Amino acid sequence: MGTAALTSKGQITIPEVDRAKLQVDAGDRVEFVEVAPGWFEIVAATLPVRR
């Protein structure tokens, strides 16, 4: 698991190793899902929900 910095434009670069694990590439979408107050999971929105 890597870390990322938030730019002044609100953009985040997901580290390469984590992008590979999520199976996402440029132009793909991800969702931020709040699983507990202040805790989020990043989910690849390009994958079927059941996966």
C-alpha positions as CSV (number, residue, x, y, z in Angstrom):
1,M,0.0,0.0,0.0
2,G,1.4,3.3,-1.0
3,T,0.7,6.9,-0.1
4,A,-0.3,9.8,-2.3
5,A,-0.4,13.6,-2.0
6,L,-3.4,15.8,-2.8
7,T,-2.6,18.6,-5.2
8,S,-4.0,22.1,-5.0
9,K,-6.5,21.1,-7.7
10,G,-7.8,18.2,-5.6
11,Q,-6.1,15.5,-7.7
12,I,-4.4,12.4,-6.3
13,T,-1.9,10.2,-8.1
14,I,-2.4,6.6,-7.2
15,P,1.0,4.8,-6.9
16,E,1.8,2.4,-9.8
17,V,1.8,-0.7,-7.6
18,D,-1.7,0.1,-6.2
19,R,-3.1,0.9,-9.7
20,A,-1.9,-2.5,-10.8
21,K,-3.6,-4.2,-7.9
22,L,-6.9,-2.3,-8.7
23,Q,-6.4,-3.1,-12.4
24,V,-7.1,0.5,-13.4
25,D,-5.4,2.6,-16.0
26,A,-5.5,6.2,-17.3
27,G,-9.1,7.3,-17.9
28,D,-10.6,4.6,-15.6
29,R,-12.8,5.6,-12.7
30,V,-12.5,4.8,-9.0
31,E,-15.0,5.3,-6.2
32,F,-14.2,6.4,-2.6
33,V,-16.5,4.4,-0.3
34,E,-16.8,5.4,3.3
35,V,-16.7,2.2,5.4
36,A,-16.5,4.0,8.8
37,P,-16.4,7.6,9.9
38,G,-13.1,8.9,8.4
39,W,-12.1,5.6,6.8
40,F,-12.5,5.0,3.0
41,E,-11.9,2.3,0.5
42,I,-10.9,3.0,-3.1
43,V,-12.9,0.7,-5.4
44,A,-12.3,0.4,-9.2
45,A,-15.6,1.6,-10.7
46,T,-14.8,-0.3,-13.9
47,L,-15.2,-3.7,-12.3
48,P,-18.5,-5.5,-11.8
49,V,-20.0,-5.0,-8.3
50,R,-19.9,-8.7,-7.5
51,R,-16.2,-8.9,-8.2
